[in-house]
Amino acid sequence: MPAAKPPVSVVIASRDKPAQLRLTLACLARQAGVDRPQVIVVDDSATGSAGRVTDEAARYLDLTALPGPRRGRAAARNAGAARAAADWLLFLDDDILTGAHFAATHLAALADRVFCHGRLRELPAAGRLLAELDGAAVADIGAAADRVAAGLAGPRFRLVANALERAVEALAEGRVPDVAPWLGCVGANVSVPKGAFDQVGGFAEEFGLAWGCEDLELGLRLYRCGLRRVLAADALGVHLSHARPGRWAEHTENLEKFVARHPIAAVRELPALLGADGSVDDYVAAVQAAQPAPPAQSARPALAIQRPE
């Protein structure tokens, strides 16, 4: 008999973060409410740094480990998606903690013409947590992730929403005008039907090795293909925050590529949101100001009123 198709394929592009990847994979080991997911790790490092971690995780996950093309995150994610056996793709970064119902929550929200954004929070004290969980058992890692997500690990492990996350949630929940209904395809925590992903051609690999925008650009193409964003607030991903020297220079480079591909107001005004001092209100106002005003309605002639003699 042919092997049963997995319910979802989780695609993780990894580069030089084996300690974080070990925590991410440990969290995926205890998924409930869904059959065993397929997990695909694309090791895009120059030295194969994920190898020992994926060898360990293969003992408790249905895991496929692939060498990466080393042309950037878009190419690595595309390589992983090409090996997916499921009808649904769930993209996850290699430094995200998740809960036991993470995959099931994504699947419950998905439909053929939908892509699903799972909520994201930053963990500024990620270095401290990594040190505490160095060498910890898989079950202990999952328990620690649950405490952090629930706010039970103490004030030093507080969670923070970045500007992009605040914007996605505000747009999706109707708290501000939805000036960018495609915004929400964040590669750290997003799911999409594989058929739609293949139809639009996957991630645009021209974004290369620089950081940023390749996932948002995919969301715009999915939206133009007829997919709509849904927010799965309970599919929380906790990002193990880390320093990235040169991130804003790289982001500017990729944003210019994004604008060149899609010169619309909601893309051109992204610096108001994605810069170091990004603001949801500033972004919405900038997009609205940049959009052309609707054509004026021609005035109807006033009706002549006949007064009785």
C-alpha positions in Angstrom: 0.0 0.0 0.0 1.2 3.5 -0.7 2.2 5.6 2.3 -0.5 7.8 3.7 -0.2 11.5 2.7 0.8 13.6 5.7 -1.7 16.2 6.8 0.7 19.1 6.4 4.3 19.6 5.3 6.3 22.0 7.6 9.1 23.6 5.7 12.0 25.1 7.7 14.9 26.9 6.0 17.9 26.9 8.4 21.2 28.7 8.4 23.8 28.5 11.1 21.4 28.3 14.1 21.6 24.7 15.3 20.8 25.5 19.0 17.6 27.4 18.0 16.7 24.8 15.4 16.9 22.1 18.1 14.2 23.9 20.1 12.0 24.5 17.1 12.1 20.8 16.2 11.5 19.7 19.8 8.3 21.8 19.8 7.1 20.1 16.7 7.5 16.7 18.3 4.4 17.0 20.5 1.7 18.2 17.9 -1.8 17.2 19.0 -5.1 17.1 17.1 -3.4 16.3 13.8 -1.6 13.2 12.4 2.2 13.2 12.2 3.3 16.1 10.1 6.0 15.9 7.5 8.9 18.2 8.6 11.4 19.3 5.9 14.6 21.1 7.0 16.7 22.7 4.3 20.2 23.3 5.7 21.3 26.5 3.9 24.6 26.8 5.9 28.0 26.5 4.3 29.1 23.9 6.8 26.1 21.7 7.2 25.6 23.0 10.8 22.1 21.6 11.1 23.2 18.0 10.5 23.6 16.8 14.0 20.3 18.4 15.1 18.3 16.9 12.2 19.9 13.5 12.9 18.7 13.7 16.5 15.2 15.0 15.5 14.7 12.2 12.9 14.3 9.8 15.8 11.0 11.5 16.9 9.8 13.3 13.7 8.9 12.4 10.2 11.8 14.5 9.0 13.5 15.0 5.7 16.9 16.9 5.8 18.1 18.6 2.6 21.2 20.5 1.7 20.3 24.1 0.7 21.0 25.8 -2.6 22.7 28.6 -0.7 21.0 31.3 -2.7 18.9 32.8 0.1 15.8 32.0 2.1 13.5 32.2 -0.9 15.4 29.5 -2.8 15.8 27.4 0.4 12.1 27.5 1.1 11.3 26.6 -2.5 13.6 23.6 -2.3 11.8 22.4 0.8 8.3 23.0 -0.7 9.3 20.9 -3.8 9.8 17.9 -1.5 6.5 18.4 0.3 4.0 15.4 0.2 1.0 17.2 1.8 -1.6 19.4 0.2 -0.9 22.1 2.7 2.5 23.9 3.3 3.4 25.5 6.7 6.5 27.7 6.6 8.3 28.1 9.8 11.7 29.7 10.6 14.4 27.8 12.4 14.1 29.9 15.6 10.4 29.6 16.5 8.8 28.0 19.5 5.3 26.6 19.0 2.6 25.0 21.1 1.1 21.5 20.9 -1.9 22.6 18.8 0.1 24.8 16.4 -0.2 22.7 13.2 -3.8 21.7 14.0 -4.8 25.4 14.4 -3.3 26.3 11.0 -5.1 23.4 9.4 -8.4 24.4 10.9 -8.1 27.9 9.5 -6.9 26.9 6.0 -9.1 26.6 2.8 -8.3 26.4 -0.9 -8.4 30.1 -1.4 -6.8 31.2 1.9 -3.3 31.8 3.3 -3.1 31.7 7.1 -0.9 34.0 9.3 0.0 32.6 12.7 0.5 35.2 15.4 4.2 36.0 16.2 5.9 37.5 19.3 9.5 38.4 19.9 11.4 37.0 22.9 14.2 39.6 23.6 15.7 37.3 26.3 16.1 34.4 23.8 19.8 34.0 24.7 19.0 33.4 28.3 16.4 30.7 27.4 18.8 29.0 25.0 21.4 28.8 27.7 18.9 27.3 30.2 17.7 24.7 27.6 21.1 23.7 26.4 21.1 19.9 26.4 17.5 19.7 27.8 15.3 16.8 26.9 12.7 17.2 24.2 9.8 17.1 26.6 11.4 19.7 28.8 11.9 22.0 25.8 8.2 21.8 25.0 7.2 22.5 28.6 9.5 25.6 28.7 8.1 26.9 25.4 4.5 26.6 26.9 5.5 28.5 30.0 7.1 31.3 27.9 4.0 31.5 25.6 1.6 31.7 28.5 3.6 34.4 30.3 4.4 32.0 33.2 8.2 32.1 32.9 8.7 35.4 34.7 9.1 39.0 33.6 12.6 38.4 32.2 10.9 36.3 29.4 8.3 38.9 28.4 7.1 38.8 24.8 6.9 41.7 22.4 5.0 42.3 19.2 7.0 44.0 16.5 5.6 46.7 14.2 4.9 44.3 11.3 3.0 41.9 13.7 1.0 44.8 15.2 0.0 45.9 11.7 -1.0 42.4 10.5 -3.2 41.9 13.5 -4.7 45.4 13.3 -5.5 45.1 9.6 -7.0 41.6 9.9 -9.1 42.5 12.9 -10.5 45.7 11.4 -8.9 48.0 13.9 -7.4 50.1 11.1 -8.4 50.3 7.4 -7.1 47.3 5.6 -4.8 49.2 3.2 -2.7 46.0 2.5 -5.0 42.9 2.5 -2.1 40.8 1.3 0.1 41.7 4.3 0.5 38.7 6.6 2.5 36.2 4.5 5.3 36.2 7.1 7.6 33.3 6.4 8.3 32.7 10.0 4.8 31.4 10.6 2.5 31.1 7.5 0.5 28.3 5.8 -0.8 28.1 2.3 -2.3 25.5 0.0 0.4 23.8 -2.0 -1.6 24.1 -5.2 -1.8 27.9 -4.9 1.9 28.2 -3.9 2.9 26.2 -7.0 0.4 28.2 -9.2 2.1 31.6 -8.4 5.6 30.1 -8.7 6.6 30.0 -5.0 9.0 32.6 -3.5 10.8 35.0 -5.8 14.4 33.9 -5.7 15.7 37.2 -7.1 15.6 38.5 -3.5 18.8 36.5 -3.0 20.9 36.4 0.2 19.7 39.7 1.6 17.2 39.7 4.4 13.5 40.6 4.1 10.5 41.1 1.9 10.6 37.8 -0.1 7.7 36.5 2.0 5.6 39.6 1.9 6.0 39.7 -1.9 4.7 36.2 -2.1 1.6 37.2 -0.1 0.8 40.0 -2.6 1.0 37.5 -5.5 -1.2 35.0 -3.6 -3.7 37.8 -3.0 -3.8 38.8 -6.6 -4.4 35.1 -7.4 -7.5 35.2 -5.3 -6.4 34.0 -1.9 -7.4 35.9 1.2 -5.5 36.3 4.5 -6.8 34.8 7.7 -5.3 35.4 11.1 -4.9 32.3 13.4 -4.3 34.1 16.7 -3.9 30.7 18.6 -1.2 29.5 16.2 1.4 31.4 18.2 5.0 31.4 17.3 7.6 32.8 19.7 10.6 34.1 17.8 14.0 33.6 19.5 15.2 37.1 18.8 18.8 37.6 17.8 21.1 40.4 16.5 21.5 40.6 12.7 24.3 43.1 11.8 23.4 45.0 8.6 19.7 43.9 8.7 18.4 47.4 7.8 20.8 47.8 4.9 19.8 44.4 3.5 16.1 45.2 4.1 16.4 48.4 2.1 18.0 46.5 -0.7 15.2 44.0 -0.9 12.5 46.6 -0.4 13.8 48.3 -3.5 13.3 45.0 -5.4 9.8 44.6 -3.9 8.9 48.1 -5.1 10.3 47.5 -8.6 8.2 44.4 -8.9 5.0 46.0 -7.5 5.1 49.8 -7.6 1.9 50.3 -5.6 1.3 52.6 -2.6 1.0 49.8 -0.1 4.5 48.6 -1.1 6.2 51.9 -1.6 5.1 53.1 1.9 6.4 50.0 3.7 9.4 51.9 5.2 6.9 53.7 7.4 6.1 50.3 9.0 9.2 48.2 8.6 11.9 50.7 9.6 13.5 50.7 13.0 10.8 53.1 14.3 7.9 51.6 12.3 4.3 52.7 13.1 1.1 51.1 12.1 -0.8 54.4 12.1 2.0 56.1 10.1 1.9 53.3 7.5 -1.9 53.4 7.1 -1.9 57.2 6.8 1.0 57.1 4.3 -0.8 54.5 2.1 -4.1 56.4 2.2 -2.3 59.7 1.4 -0.5 58.1 -1.6 -3.5 56.6 -3.2 -5.3 58.6 -5.9 -8.5 60.3 -4.8 -11.7 58.8 -6.2 -13.1 60.6 -9.2 -15.4 63.4 -8.3 -19.1 62.8 -8.8 -20.6 65.2 -11.3 -23.1 67.5 -9.6 -26.7 67.0 -10.5 -28.6 70.1 -11.7 -30.9 71.4 -9.0 -34.6 70.8 -9.6 -36.6 73.9 -10.3 -39.3 74.3 -7.7 -42.6 75.6 -9.1 -44.2 78.0 -6.7 -48.0 78.3 -6.9 -49.2 81.6 -8.3 
